[in-house]
């Protein structure tokens, strides 16, 4: 059986492979753009995608243009994955 500390370590490695590391000085928009550049297919519950799309929609009004663009792009990817038109309210 695997010890709990080894399980957490494996989880951390798995998360790091899903979300590329960005420089410590990267803005949230830059980090999101980096993550979008390395898209890969993984199974996920549709409700998680819907919830994330709703939360990202609020960030499309942020002052930071990079964050707005990354949030809109990510939201659109999520809605498209759900089979929804990202440009229909």
Secondary structure, 3 states (H helix, E strand, C coil): CCCHHHHHHHHHHHHHHHCCCCCCCCCHHHHHHHHHCCCCCCCCCHHHHHHHHHHHHHHCCCCCHHHHHHHHHHHHHHHHHCCCCCCCC
